[in-house]
């Protein structure tokens, strides 16, 4: 009887922990500085595209920006993607209102971090 209780208790904790990893519309995240040359899991434009548009060819303007999850895109047997928009309502690089990101991989790689409430 004790074993069944412990199994159910452990199962309840694991379900609670896994439920916290699921994104919700309206969750606030912060874009962190990446250790690589470019962002892998957040779909920002390439640096040459930014320079062609007359912008400075670096990602420094998005470091530490607060973003909000605007939409969640889930398909069967594919990773969960989120559509992000800036919390203050301005555009990324002056022309992108929203960007797409692989939620789980961006969190794991450190490109995005959750804001602690």
VENZI-V794993 format. One record per residue. RES is the residue in one letter. D_FIRST is the distance of its C-alpha to the first C-alpha in Angstrom with 2 decimals. Layout:
((RES,D_FIRST) (RES,D_FIRST))
This chain:
((X,0.00) (X,3.79) (X,5.40) (X,5.27) (X,6.41) (X,8.81) (X,10.03) (X,10.85) (X,12.44) (X,14.39) (X,15.45) (X,16.73) (X,18.70) (X,20.17) (X,21.31) (X,22.93) (X,24.71) (X,26.01) (X,27.22) (X,29.41) (X,31.33) (X,32.66) (X,36.18) (X,37.30) (X,40.89) (X,42.32) (X,40.31) (X,42.66) (X,43.08) (X,45.63) (X,47.64) (X,47.64) (X,50.30) (X,49.67) (X,50.35) (X,52.05) (X,55.44) (X,54.01) (X,50.82) (X,48.91) (X,46.25) (X,48.21) (X,51.10) (X,54.01) (X,57.49) (X,58.93) (X,61.25) (X,64.35) (X,63.70) (X,63.53) (X,66.81) (X,68.48) (X,67.59) (X,69.25) (X,66.14) (X,65.47) (X,63.61) (X,60.50) (X,57.13) (X,57.63) (X,58.04) (X,54.40) (X,52.75) (X,50.60) (X,51.18) (X,48.61) (X,47.69) (X,45.74) (X,43.86) (X,46.08) (X,44.54) (X,41.65) (X,42.48) (X,39.68) (X,40.33) (X,38.10) (X,37.72) (X,39.70) (X,38.94) (X,38.88) (X,42.29) (X,43.22) (X,46.67) (X,47.58) (X,50.36) (X,51.66) (X,50.50) (X,54.10) (X,55.35) (X,57.76) (X,57.92) (X,56.89) (X,60.13) (X,62.14) (X,61.57) (X,57.90) (X,56.05) (X,52.71) (X,51.15) (X,48.36) (X,45.60) (X,42.68) (X,39.99) (X,37.34) (X,39.96) (X,42.16) (X,39.36) (X,38.31) (X,41.98) (X,42.71) (X,45.29) (X,43.39) (X,41.24) (X,39.27) (X,40.70) (X,38.33) (X,38.47))
